[in-house]
Amino acid sequence: MTYRELLELYKQGKLEEQKRKEIEADIEKQDAISEYLYEEDVLPEFDFDDINSEAENEELQTEMKFAKMIQRSIRRAFIKLGVVVAIGVLATILFVQLALPNIVSAFYYDPGKIVKGYTNQMSLDMAVYTELYMPGYYRNDISTRKRGYGNYEIRINQPFSIDDHKPNTVAGKIERNKLTYYNNNSLTYPGSNIFEWSFYNYDYRKSLSDQVAKPQERKRKDGSIEIILSYNGAAGLPKDSEEVIEELDSKQSYLAYVSLDRILSYEEFVKFLTKWDELYDIWCAPLVASDANGARNIGFHYNTNYGTGLEWDKKEYPYLQLWDREAEDVDIEKQMKSEVIAKQHFISMLDYIDNQKKFYEMMNAANEASQSQDKYQQYVDYVKKNGLNIYGFAAVTQKEELLKLIDDKEVYSIYVTNYE
């Protein structure tokens, strides 16, 4: 009978008393051997050949075989443990090096993430954002360099310049969703009251000329006279705009914000623009609501100069950029004149920026501006229902053209800023 068979009978309780005691003694002996080997952290080699040669009875032979079996089992256990530990350490290292950075980075905005083709995330985000909010300062080319978890160096390149202006490249950094420009005057929002229609409860069915009251005089208690004005726009009254324009340098280009005297349909606005050949970088502002927040200083380009190689999901955002390098024989100017396409372009931008929460919040914080009141889906619903109705536009031009503009019956006032 083999020793394994004896052990099986022992477990079943079928051995006689003497044999049972012998098996229990063997088990105790092997437990002691195992504990010794574990505490010493070594596996000494037994010279079983010598032992076997000295063994003269079958019982001693059996005990030695059992000891050898135990030794092999312990070695196999240690080897398995070593393999498991090694695999665990390797898996941890690979996780830290490969998976963990991606998991951590997922919590932060990644400007270099590829959206499609060669287009990175921030290039497309910035193209849409600057077109919506920053007339005259369109950007669609951003270079990035990663500097650790959520940290990046960025370079915002100007795609082109007008006249003799040097391209204005903006450098900065992103540190865990916080954007910092090295030049704090770069890419800032225009003033909230650059258009007369902004932030005042005007009736959009009437012209400004019919609604803006003339300055009134009110006598104070001390006998002095107080002038009461009813306008909010930065340009002031039409005569104020004209006086400012008269003082401009005739050789310099300016960024002008033109408040239309009445709200024009998109078709009327396109027709109006045909009269002006010296307006560049045109950006138009449509109403996005029927209440006092309708003139939100949010708009889109009416410009054939903005060529772009950007790629995006054209099914989800049709005409997100009017330029499409994959399309052949596209007449960009014809597309811009079509209200159907221009409206889809504007709606796609609203939908897109509404889905870029991290970028949107980061840009607002960097510009110390609050756009929290923007409700893009409400804007989309309004434009879908009412079409594009233009209350003003921005353009880069010079003094001579501005003097002609301020005399146009469709123009109420013009706010002028330096174009850098």
Phi, psi and chi 1 to 4 in degrees:
 res  aa     phi    psi   chi1   chi2   chi3   chi4
   1 MET       -  132.7  180.0  180.0  -64.9      -
   2 THR   -76.2  165.2   65.9      -      -      -
   3 TYR   -67.9  -34.3 -154.8   84.1      -      -
   4 ARG   -62.4  -39.0  -70.0 -178.8 -177.7  -84.8
   5 GLU   -67.2  -36.8  -68.6  172.9  -21.3      -
   6 LEU   -62.2  -42.5  -76.0  173.7      -      -
   7 LEU   -63.3  -39.0  -72.5  173.8      -      -
   8 GLU   -64.7  -42.7 -173.8   62.2   29.9      -
   9 LEU   -65.3  -33.6  -68.7  174.3      -      -
  10 TYR   -63.9  -43.5  170.7   76.4      -      -
  11 LYS   -65.2  -29.8  -72.9 -168.4  -67.9 -176.9
  12 GLN   -85.7   -6.1  -63.7  175.5    5.4      -
  13 GLY    71.7   31.2      -      -      -      -
  14 LYS  -106.3    5.7  -63.6 -179.8  178.8 -179.6
  15 LEU   -87.2  152.7  -69.9  177.9      -      -
  16 GLU   -72.8  163.6   59.2 -175.8   18.0      -
  17 GLU   -56.3  -46.3 -179.6   69.1   14.8      -
  18 GLN   -63.7  -44.9 -178.9   60.8   32.3      -
  19 LYS   -68.0  -36.3 -154.9   63.2  178.0  175.0
  20 ARG   -62.5  -41.8 -179.3  178.1   62.5   77.3
  21 LYS   -64.6  -36.5  -69.9 -178.6  178.6 -179.5
  22 GLU   -64.8  -41.2  -68.1  176.3   -0.3      -
  23 ILE   -65.4  -42.4  -66.3  -63.9      -      -
  24 GLU   -63.0  -36.8  -71.5  176.6  -11.7      -
  25 ALA   -65.4  -41.8      -      -      -      -
  26 ASP   -60.0  -44.5  -69.8  -17.9      -      -
  27 ILE   -62.6  -43.6  -67.9  174.8      -      -
  28 GLU   -62.0  -40.2 -177.1  179.3    1.7      -
  29 LYS   -61.9  -44.8 -177.1 -169.8  -59.0 -178.2
  30 GLN   -69.9  -32.6  -59.2  -50.0  -38.5      -
  31 ASP   -62.5  -40.7  -76.1  -16.6      -      -
  32 ALA   -65.0  -41.9      -      -      -      -
  33 ILE   -61.2  -44.4  -66.4  172.5      -      -
  34 SER   -63.0  -43.5  -62.6      -      -      -
  35 GLU   -63.4  -39.4  -71.4  177.8    5.7      -
  36 TYR   -62.5  -47.2  167.7   77.0      -      -
  37 LEU   -62.1  -38.8  -67.3  175.0      -      -
  38 TYR   -67.6  -43.7  179.2   80.2      -      -
  39 GLU   -68.8  -35.3  -69.6  172.1   -3.5      -
  40 GLU   -78.8  -15.4  -67.2  -64.5  -40.4      -
  41 ASP    58.8   26.3 -162.7   25.5      -      -
  42 VAL  -135.8  161.2  -64.9      -      -      -
  43 LEU  -121.9   86.9  -65.8  176.0      -      -
  44 PRO   -64.0  147.3   25.4  -34.4      -      -
  45 GLU   -86.3  130.0  -68.7  -70.0  -21.4      -
  46 PHE   -93.8  138.4  -67.0  117.3      -      -
  47 ASP   -89.6   84.0 -169.8  -11.4      -      -
  48 PHE   -68.4  -25.7  -73.7  104.4      -      -
  49 ASP   -64.1  -43.7  -68.3  -24.5      -      -
  50 ASP   -63.8  -43.3  -67.4  -17.8      -      -
  51 ILE   -63.1  -43.8  -64.8  175.8      -      -
  52 ASN   -64.1  -35.0  -69.3  -18.0      -      -
  53 SER   -69.5  -29.3   63.4      -      -      -
  54 GLU   -84.3  -20.7  -63.8  174.4    1.0      -
  55 ALA   -71.6  129.7      -      -      -      -
  56 GLU  -114.2   -1.9  -62.3  178.4   -7.9      -
  57 ASN  -135.0  160.8   56.4   65.2      -      -
  58 GLU   -65.2  -31.6 -177.6  178.7  -10.6      -
  59 GLU   -66.0  -42.9 -177.9  177.2   -7.6      -
  60 LEU   -66.2  -39.5 -175.0   59.3      -      -
  61 GLN   -58.4  -43.4  -68.0  -85.1   -9.5      -
  62 THR   -63.7  -41.7  -58.8      -      -      -
  63 GLU   -63.4  -39.7  -69.8 -179.9   -1.4      -
  64 MET   -67.9  -38.5  -65.9  -57.8  100.7      -
  65 LYS   -63.7  -39.2  -71.1  179.8 -178.9  179.3
  66 PHE   -65.2  -40.0 -174.4   77.0      -      -
  67 ALA   -63.8  -40.5      -      -      -      -
  68 LYS   -64.7  -37.7 -168.9  171.6 -176.2  178.9
  69 MET   -64.4  -42.2  177.1 -173.6   68.4      -
  70 ILE   -62.5  -43.2  -67.6  -63.7      -      -
  71 GLN   -59.9  -45.1 -175.8 -173.9   33.4      -
  72 ARG   -63.2  -38.4  -74.5 -161.3  -59.7  -93.3
  73 SER   -64.3  -42.6  -62.4      -      -      -
  74 ILE   -64.5  -43.1  -66.3  173.4      -      -
  75 ARG   -60.6  -44.3  -76.2 -173.0  172.4 -178.2
  76 ARG   -61.3  -39.0  -77.5 -162.0  -62.2  -93.0
  77 ALA   -63.5  -43.2      -      -      -      -
  78 PHE   -65.2  -40.1  -79.9  146.3      -      -
  79 ILE   -62.9  -45.0  -68.3  172.6      -      -
  80 LYS   -61.4  -42.2  -71.7  179.9 -179.8  178.8
  81 LEU   -62.3  -42.1  178.6   60.7      -      -
  82 GLY   -62.0  -41.5      -      -      -      -
  83 VAL   -64.3  -44.4  170.6      -      -      -
  84 VAL   -61.4  -44.6  170.6      -      -      -
  85 VAL   -63.4  -42.5  170.8      -      -      -
  86 ALA   -62.6  -43.5      -      -      -      -
  87 ILE   -63.8  -40.8  -68.5  174.8      -      -
  88 GLY   -62.2  -44.4      -      -      -      -
  89 VAL   -63.9  -44.3  171.2      -      -      -
  90 LEU   -62.0  -42.8  179.2   60.3      -      -
  91 ALA   -63.1  -40.0      -      -      -      -
  92 THR   -63.8  -43.6  -58.4      -      -      -
  93 ILE   -62.0  -45.7  -66.6  173.7      -      -
  94 LEU   -64.2  -38.8  -68.1  175.4      -      -
  95 PHE   -62.5  -45.9  174.4   77.3      -      -
  96 VAL   -64.8  -39.5  170.7      -      -      -
  97 GLN   -80.5  -35.5  -69.0 -175.9  -18.6      -
  98 LEU  -108.1  -51.6  -57.8  177.5      -      -
  99 ALA   -83.8  -42.9      -      -      -      -
 100 LEU   -58.4  -44.2 -174.5   59.4      -      -
 101 PRO   -57.7  -39.6  -25.6   35.6      -      -
 102 ASN   -68.4  -38.3  -66.5  -30.8      -      -
 103 ILE   -66.2  -45.4  -66.1  173.4      -      -
 104 VAL   -65.1  -43.8  173.3      -      -      -
 105 SER   -64.1  -25.3  -64.1      -      -      -
 106 ALA   -64.0  -21.2      -      -      -      -
 107 PHE   -80.6  -13.2  -69.8   97.4      -      -
 108 TYR  -122.4  158.5  -57.4  110.1      -      -
 109 TYR   -68.9  130.6  178.6   73.8      -      -
 110 ASP  -112.8  101.2 -179.2   -1.0      -      -
 111 PRO   -68.1  -23.1   27.4  -35.6      -      -
 112 GLY   -93.0   -1.4      -      -      -      -
 113 LYS   -59.4  133.0  176.5 -176.0  175.0 -177.8
 114 ILE   -79.9  122.4  -62.0  -59.2      -      -
 115 VAL   -82.1  -49.5  176.8      -      -      -
 116 LYS  -167.3  140.2 -174.0  177.4 -179.9 -178.2
 117 GLY    61.3 -121.4      -      -      -      -
 118 TYR  -107.2   10.8  -63.9   98.4      -      -
 119 THR   -86.9  120.9  -59.4      -      -      -
 120 ASN   -90.2  165.5   66.4   39.3      -      -
 121 GLN   -58.6  -46.7 -173.5   71.7   56.0      -
 122 MET   -73.8  -29.5 -165.9  168.7 -175.1      -
 123 SER   -62.2  -45.2  -68.8      -      -      -
 124 LEU   -71.4  -42.8 -172.6   58.4      -      -
 125 ASP   -59.5  -46.0  -68.3  -10.4      -      -
 126 MET   -68.4  -34.9 -170.2   68.3   80.0      -
 127 ALA   -60.8  -45.4      -      -      -      -
 128 VAL   -70.8  -44.8  175.0      -      -      -
 129 TYR   -65.1  -47.7 -169.9   84.2      -      -
 130 THR   -68.3  -30.9   53.6      -      -      -
 131 GLU   -67.7  -38.6 -179.4  170.8   -7.5      -
 132 LEU   -70.1  -39.5  -77.3  171.3      -      -
 133 TYR  -118.3  -17.4  -73.6  107.0      -      -
 134 MET  -127.0   78.4  -61.6  179.3 -178.1      -
 135 PRO   -55.1  134.7  -21.5   31.7      -      -
 136 GLY    85.2   -7.3      -      -      -      -
 137 TYR  -131.6   48.0  -63.9   96.4      -      -
 138 TYR   -68.4  135.7  178.4   72.3      -      -
 139 ARG  -136.5  133.0  -62.8  -69.3 -172.2  -86.8
 140 ASN  -141.8   16.8   66.0   -0.1      -      -
 141 ASP  -137.2  101.8 -179.4   15.2      -      -
 142 ILE  -121.8  123.7  -73.0   78.6      -      -
 143 SER   -95.2  141.7  -55.8      -      -      -
 144 THR  -132.2  153.6   70.5      -      -      -
 145 ARG  -141.9  124.1  178.4  178.2  -65.8  178.7
 146 LYS   -77.5  136.9 -168.2  168.0 -174.7  177.6
 147 ARG  -129.5   40.3  -67.5  -60.8 -170.4 -172.2
 148 GLY   113.5 -179.3      -      -      -      -
 149 TYR   -58.9  114.0  -62.3  155.9      -      -
 150 GLY    71.7    5.9      -      -      -      -
 151 ASN  -113.3  131.5  -63.3  -31.4      -      -
 152 TYR  -144.2  147.2  -55.8   87.3      -      -
 153 GLU   -95.7  140.2  -68.8  179.7   -3.0      -
 154 ILE  -130.2  153.6   60.2  170.0      -      -
 155 ARG  -135.4  114.5 -179.6 -175.8  175.0   91.4
 156 ILE   -99.1  106.8  -54.6  173.1      -      -
 157 ASN   -90.6  141.4  -53.7  -58.8      -      -
 158 GLN   -82.9  127.1 -175.6  172.9  -16.6      -
 159 PRO   -68.4  -30.6   23.9  -32.9      -      -
 160 PHE  -163.0  169.3   65.6   91.9      -      -
 161 SER  -129.9  156.2   60.1      -      -      -
 162 ILE  -102.4  140.3  -63.7  175.7      -      -
 163 ASP    57.4 -129.9  -61.9  -24.3      -      -
 164 ASP  -102.2   14.9  -64.8  -33.1      -      -
 165 HIS   -68.9  134.9  -74.2   82.3      -      -
 166 LYS   -76.2  142.8  -65.5 -178.8  179.7  179.1
 167 PRO   -55.9  135.0  -25.2   35.4      -      -
 168 ASN  -102.0   96.0  179.8   16.9      -      -
 169 THR   -88.4  133.6  -63.7      -      -      -
 170 VAL  -112.0  125.9 -179.7      -      -      -
 171 ALA  -105.8  155.9      -      -      -      -
 172 GLY  -175.4 -165.1      -      -      -      -
 173 LYS  -148.3  155.0   61.0 -177.9  178.5  179.2
 174 ILE  -121.1  121.4  -63.6  174.4      -      -
 175 GLU  -121.2   97.6  -64.3  176.2  -48.7      -
 176 ARG    50.6   60.6  -60.1 -177.3  180.0 -178.3
 177 ASN    74.3   10.3  -66.1   -5.8      -      -
 178 LYS  -110.5  119.2 -179.6 -178.8  178.7 -178.2
 179 LEU   -97.1  131.4  171.6   61.9      -      -
 180 THR  -128.8  126.8  -57.8      -      -      -
 181 TYR   -91.1  142.0  -60.6  127.5      -      -
 182 TYR   -75.4  -20.0  -63.9  140.0      -      -
 183 ASN  -114.3  105.3  178.3   -1.5      -      -
 184 ASN   -68.2  -12.5  -69.5  -30.1      -      -
 185 ASN   -90.2    3.5  -64.9  -37.6      -      -
 186 SER   -88.6  143.1  -57.9      -      -      -
 187 LEU    50.6   54.7  -60.2  178.9      -      -
 188 THR  -103.2  158.0   57.0      -      -      -
 189 TYR   -69.2  149.4  -68.6  107.0      -      -
 190 PRO   -70.7  164.9   24.5  -33.0      -      -
 191 GLY   -62.1  151.6      -      -      -      -
 192 SER   -69.3  -19.5   60.6      -      -      -
 193 ASN  -113.5   30.2   63.0  -18.6      -      -
 194 ILE   -67.3  -25.2   53.1  173.7      -      -
 195 PHE  -107.4  140.9  -65.3  110.0      -      -
 196 GLU   -60.8  -30.3  177.6   61.9   36.4      -
 197 TRP   -71.1  -16.6  -68.7   97.7      -      -
 198 SER   -74.2  136.4  -58.0      -      -      -
 199 PHE    55.4   43.7  -65.3   94.8      -      -
 200 TYR  -150.6  141.4 -162.5   89.1      -      -
 201 ASN   -83.1   64.8 -164.4   18.5      -      -
 202 TYR   -78.9  156.5  -74.3  120.3      -      -
 203 ASP   -86.1  114.2 -173.7  -19.1      -      -
 204 TYR   -68.6  -10.4  -62.0  139.2      -      -
 205 ARG   -85.1  -11.3  -63.0  168.2  -62.3  179.4
 206 LYS  -115.1  165.6  -60.3  178.0 -178.8  179.2
 207 SER   -83.7  160.4   67.8      -      -      -
 208 LEU   -64.7  -38.3  -73.6  172.3      -      -
 209 SER   -56.6  -32.5  -61.0      -      -      -
 210 ASP   -84.4  -12.2  -67.3  -24.7      -      -
 211 GLN  -112.4  -30.3  -61.7 -176.6   75.8      -
 212 VAL   -78.4  116.3  178.7      -      -      -
 213 ALA   -74.2  154.0      -      -      -      -
 214 LYS   -70.3  152.6  -57.6  -61.7 -178.9 -178.2
 215 PRO   -56.5  137.6  -24.3   34.3      -      -
 216 GLN  -118.5  150.4  -61.0  177.3    1.7      -
 217 GLU  -101.0  137.9  -65.3 -177.3   -3.3      -
 218 ARG  -133.6  129.8 -176.6  171.0   65.4 -175.3
 219 LYS   -82.8  126.0 -167.0  172.3 -176.3  178.5
 220 ARG   -79.1  169.9  -62.6 -170.7  179.7   98.2
 221 LYS   -64.2  -30.3  -69.0 -179.0  179.4 -179.6
 222 ASP   -83.5    3.4   61.0    2.4      -      -
 223 GLY    94.7  -11.5      -      -      -      -
 224 SER   -75.8  164.4   61.0      -      -      -
 225 ILE  -104.2  130.1  -58.6  -61.5      -      -
 226 GLU  -107.1  130.1  178.4 -176.0    7.7      -
 227 ILE   -90.5  122.0  -55.2  -62.3      -      -
 228 ILE  -102.8  119.1  -53.9  -62.0      -      -
 229 LEU  -110.9  147.2  -57.0  176.7      -      -
 230 SER  -109.0    2.2   63.3      -      -      -
 231 TYR   -97.8  157.7   60.0   82.4      -      -
 232 ASN  -115.5  -19.2  -73.0  -36.4      -      -
 233 GLY   -62.3  146.4      -      -      -      -
 234 ALA   -64.9  -24.9      -      -      -      -
 235 ALA   -78.4  -19.0      -      -      -      -
 236 GLY    78.9 -155.1      -      -      -      -
 237 LEU   -77.6  163.0  -64.0  170.0      -      -
 238 PRO   -51.0  -41.0  -29.3   36.3      -      -
 239 LYS   -66.6  -30.9   66.5  179.3 -177.3   61.6
 240 ASP   -66.0  -41.5  -61.1  -41.3      -      -
 241 SER   -61.3  -44.3  -62.5      -      -      -
 242 GLU   -63.2  -40.3 -171.7  170.2    0.5      -
 243 GLU   -63.4  -40.6  -69.6  173.7    1.5      -
 244 VAL   -65.5  -43.8  170.6      -      -      -
 245 ILE   -63.1  -37.8  -66.1  171.2      -      -
 246 GLU   -59.6  -27.6  -71.3  -75.8    1.1      -
 247 GLU   -89.1   -2.2  -61.5  -62.7  -38.6      -
 248 LEU   -72.9  158.2  -62.7  178.3      -      -
 249 ASP   -78.8  123.0 -175.0  -18.5      -      -
 250 SER   -68.2  -15.6   59.5      -      -      -
 251 LYS   -99.1   -2.8  -64.4 -178.7 -179.8  179.3
 252 GLN  -104.9  148.2 -174.9  175.6  -21.7      -
 253 SER   -91.6  146.7  -67.1      -      -      -
 254 TYR  -132.2  154.4  -63.7   91.4      -      -
 255 LEU   -97.4  114.2  177.9   58.2      -      -
 256 ALA  -110.3  135.6      -      -      -      -
 257 TYR  -107.1  112.9  -63.6   89.8      -      -
 258 VAL  -101.8  119.3 -178.9      -      -      -
 259 SER   -90.6  118.1  -66.0      -      -      -
 260 LEU   -72.8  146.5  -63.8  170.7      -      -
 261 ASP   -69.2  -31.5 -171.1   46.5      -      -
 262 ARG  -136.3  158.8   64.5 -174.3  179.9   92.0
 263 ILE   -72.1  126.3  -52.7  -63.2      -      -
 264 LEU  -104.4  141.4  -59.3 -179.3      -      -
 265 SER   -66.5  163.9   67.4      -      -      -
 266 TYR   -63.0  -37.5 -169.0   71.0      -      -
 267 GLU   -63.2  -41.7 -178.1  179.9   -5.0      -
 268 GLU   -67.1  -37.4  -69.7  174.3  -40.3      -
 269 PHE   -65.3  -44.2  177.1   68.3      -      -
 270 VAL   -60.3  -42.1  170.7      -      -      -
 271 LYS   -64.0  -40.1 -174.6  177.1 -179.8  180.0
 272 PHE   -60.4  -41.0  166.6   80.1      -      -
 273 LEU   -67.4  -22.4  -71.1  179.5      -      -
 274 THR   -64.7  -16.6   59.4      -      -      -
 275 LYS   -81.9  -10.3  -62.2 -174.0  -64.7 -177.9
 276 TRP  -121.5  117.5  -51.7   99.4      -      -
 277 ASP   -98.8  -14.5  -63.4  -33.3      -      -
 278 GLU  -110.7   28.2  -59.1  -61.0  -38.6      -
 279 LEU  -105.0  127.4  -63.0  178.9      -      -
 280 TYR  -123.0  158.8  -54.0   98.3      -      -
 281 ASP    54.2   47.5 -155.4    2.8      -      -
 282 ILE   -72.6  135.8  -61.3  171.8      -      -
 283 TRP  -134.1  126.2  177.2   91.3      -      -
 284 CYS  -112.2  147.7   53.4      -      -      -
 285 ALA  -114.9  110.5      -      -      -      -
 286 PRO   -93.1  155.7   32.0  -31.4      -      -
 287 LEU   -65.4  142.6  -66.5  174.2      -      -
 288 VAL  -122.6    4.2  -68.6      -      -      -
 289 ALA  -160.3  164.4      -      -      -      -
 290 SER   -94.5   -8.1   57.3      -      -      -
 291 ASP   -98.3 -161.7   56.2   18.9      -      -
 292 ALA   -65.3  -17.5      -      -      -      -
 293 ASN   -91.4   12.0  -71.2  -40.1      -      -
 294 GLY   -64.5  -36.2      -      -      -      -
 295 ALA   -93.2   84.8      -      -      -      -
 296 ARG   -97.7   10.9  -75.1  -70.4  -64.3  157.0
 297 ASN    54.2   45.9  -68.0   -5.8      -      -
 298 ILE  -131.0  133.4 -174.0  171.4      -      -
 299 GLY  -161.0 -156.0      -      -      -      -
 300 PHE  -152.4  163.9   60.9   94.4      -      -
 301 HIS   -79.5  141.7  -69.2  138.6      -      -
 302 TYR  -117.1   80.1 -173.6   92.9      -      -
 303 ASN  -155.5  131.7 -162.6  -40.2      -      -
 304 THR   -93.4    1.9   58.1      -      -      -
 305 ASN   -85.1  -13.1  -68.3  -32.0      -      -
 306 TYR   -87.9   72.2  -71.5  135.1      -      -
 307 GLY   -73.7  144.4      -      -      -      -
 308 THR  -150.9  145.0  174.0      -      -      -
 309 GLY  -101.8   17.6      -      -      -      -
 310 LEU   -67.2  149.1  -61.3  177.2      -      -
 311 GLU  -123.5  150.9  -62.6 -176.5   58.4      -
 312 TRP  -160.1 -179.7   67.3   92.7      -      -
 313 ASP   -80.2   96.9 -174.3  -19.2      -      -
 314 LYS   -73.1  -19.2  -62.6  177.6  177.4   63.2
 315 LYS   -74.3  -41.2 -176.2  176.8 -179.3 -179.5
 316 GLU   -79.3  -33.2 -174.5  171.6    2.1      -
 317 TYR  -128.5   77.8  -56.0  109.0      -      -
 318 PRO   -62.6  134.1  -18.2   30.9      -      -
 319 TYR    56.4   34.2  -63.3  107.3      -      -
 320 LEU   -56.7  -41.7 -179.2   64.9      -      -
 321 GLN  -121.8  131.8  -58.7  -79.4  -79.7      -
 322 LEU   -67.4  -27.6  -72.2  179.6      -      -
 323 TRP   -81.6  132.8  -74.0   81.7      -      -
 324 ASP  -137.9  109.4 -176.1   -7.3      -      -
 325 ARG   -70.6  -17.5   73.1  177.2 -174.7  178.8
 326 GLU   -82.9  -21.0  -64.9 -179.7   -3.1      -
 327 ALA   -81.9  145.1      -      -      -      -
 328 GLU  -109.9  142.7  -62.0  179.6   -1.9      -
 329 ASP    54.5   46.1  -59.5  -35.5      -      -
 330 VAL   -92.1  128.2  175.1      -      -      -
 331 ASP   -91.9   96.8 -171.1  -23.9      -      -
 332 ILE   -63.3  -41.1  -56.2  -61.2      -      -
 333 GLU   -62.9  -39.8 -172.0  170.6   -4.0      -
 334 LYS   -65.6  -38.8 -176.1  177.4  179.5 -179.9
 335 GLN   -62.2  -41.9  -74.8 -172.1  -21.6      -
 336 MET   -66.0  -31.2  -71.3 -171.0  -54.7      -
 337 LYS   -77.7  -15.0  -69.4  179.4  178.3  179.5
 338 SER   -85.0  119.0  166.8      -      -      -
 339 GLU   -64.0  -33.3 -178.8  177.7    8.4      -
 340 VAL   -60.2  -47.1  173.4      -      -      -
 341 ILE   -74.5  -42.6  -65.5  178.3      -      -
 342 ALA   -61.2  -39.5      -      -      -      -
 343 LYS   -65.7  -42.4 -177.9  169.0   71.5  172.2
 344 GLN   -65.3  -37.1 -177.5   59.5   68.6      -
 345 HIS   -60.6  -48.1  170.1   53.7      -      -
 346 PHE   -64.5  -43.9 -173.4   47.7      -      -
 347 ILE   -64.3  -41.0  -72.0  173.2      -      -
 348 SER   -62.3  -39.7  -72.7      -      -      -
 349 MET   -65.6  -40.8  -71.8 -160.9  -61.8      -
 350 LEU   -62.9  -44.4  -65.8  173.2      -      -
 351 ASP   -62.7  -42.2  -77.0  -25.6      -      -
 352 TYR   -65.1  -51.1  179.5   84.7      -      -
 353 ILE   -68.0  -26.0 -152.3   65.6      -      -
 354 ASP   -66.1  -24.4 -169.0   32.3      -      -
 355 ASN   -93.3   -1.7  -68.8  -32.5      -      -
 356 GLN  -108.6   66.8  -47.9  -52.4  -43.9      -
 357 LYS   -61.3  -48.2  -52.8  -64.3 -175.0 -174.8
 358 LYS   -62.3  -45.5  -67.6  178.7 -177.1  177.1
 359 PHE   -64.5  -44.5  176.0   80.6      -      -
 360 TYR   -59.8  -47.3  178.8   75.8      -      -
 361 GLU   -66.6  -38.1  -66.8  171.5    0.9      -
 362 MET   -64.3  -43.1 -178.7  179.0   69.0      -
 363 MET   -66.2  -42.1  -70.8  -64.2  -66.8      -
 364 ASN   -62.4  -42.1  -72.9  -17.9      -      -
 365 ALA   -65.8  -39.7      -      -      -      -
 366 ALA   -65.5  -33.1      -      -      -      -
 367 ASN   -95.0    6.5  -73.6  -80.0      -      -
 368 GLU    49.9   42.1  -61.7 -179.2   -7.7      -
 369 ALA  -123.1  153.9      -      -      -      -
 370 SER  -115.4  111.3  175.0      -      -      -
 371 GLN  -109.7   22.6  -62.0  -69.0  -22.8      -
 372 SER   -63.9  -19.3   59.2      -      -      -
 373 GLN   -80.8  -10.3  -65.6 -180.0   -1.1      -
 374 ASP   -66.0  126.6  -82.6  -34.9      -      -
 375 LYS  -123.7   87.3  -59.4  175.2 -179.2  178.4
 376 TYR   -60.0  -41.2  -67.1  112.7      -      -
 377 GLN   -68.3  -31.1  -69.8  -49.0  -53.4      -
 378 GLN   -67.5  -37.9  -68.5 -176.0   18.2      -
 379 TYR   -63.0  -43.7  -61.3  167.7      -      -
 380 VAL   -60.3  -45.9  167.7      -      -      -
 381 ASP   -61.1  -40.7  -66.6  -20.2      -      -
 382 TYR   -65.6  -46.7  178.0   85.4      -      -
 383 VAL   -65.9  -39.6  172.3      -      -      -
 384 LYS   -60.3  -38.4  -75.9 -177.8  176.9  179.1
 385 LYS   -81.1  -39.2 -179.5  179.0  178.7  179.8
 386 ASN  -108.8   -7.1  -61.0  -79.1      -      -
 387 GLY    77.3 -168.5      -      -      -      -
 388 LEU   -94.9  117.5  -62.7  172.8      -      -
 389 ASN  -123.3  114.8  -62.3  -72.2      -      -
 390 ILE   -95.6  126.6  -47.6  -58.9      -      -
 391 TYR  -105.4  -12.2   63.7   85.1      -      -
 392 GLY  -174.2  172.5      -      -      -      -
 393 PHE  -153.9  163.0   67.5   94.6      -      -
 394 ALA  -119.3  150.6      -      -      -      -
 395 ALA  -159.5  153.1      -      -      -      -
 396 VAL   -96.1  126.6  175.9      -      -      -
 397 THR  -160.7 -172.5 -169.9      -      -      -
 398 GLN  -120.4  174.6  -65.0 -173.7  -36.5      -
 399 LYS   -53.6  -46.0  175.1 -179.0  177.2  178.3
 400 GLU   -58.9  -43.5 -176.3  178.5   -8.6      -
 401 GLU   -70.3  -34.5 -164.3   77.8  -10.0      -
 402 LEU   -66.3  -36.8  -70.3  172.3      -      -
 403 LEU   -64.8  -34.5  -72.3  171.7      -      -
 404 LYS   -72.1  -41.1  -64.4  176.2 -175.8  176.7
 405 LEU   -60.9  -44.2  -96.9  176.0      -      -
 406 ILE   -66.5  -18.5 -163.6   61.5      -      -
 407 ASP   -90.2   -6.3  -74.4  -23.7      -      -
 408 ASP   -73.5  139.1 -168.0  -72.2      -      -
 409 LYS   -64.7  -21.8   66.1  176.7 -177.6  178.0
 410 GLU   -85.3   -7.5  -63.1  -69.9    2.6      -
 411 VAL  -104.2  131.7  174.0      -      -      -
 412 TYR   -95.1  -54.5  178.4   77.8      -      -
 413 SER  -149.8  162.2   63.5      -      -      -
 414 ILE  -135.1  125.4  -57.9  175.9      -      -
 415 TYR  -101.7  126.9  176.8   66.9      -      -
 416 VAL  -114.4  135.7 -177.9      -      -      -
 417 THR  -130.2  159.0   63.9      -      -      -
 418 ASN   -67.4  142.2  -69.9  -34.0      -      -
 419 TYR  -104.1  116.2  179.5   65.8      -      -
 420 GLU  -119.8      -  -60.7  176.1   -7.0      -
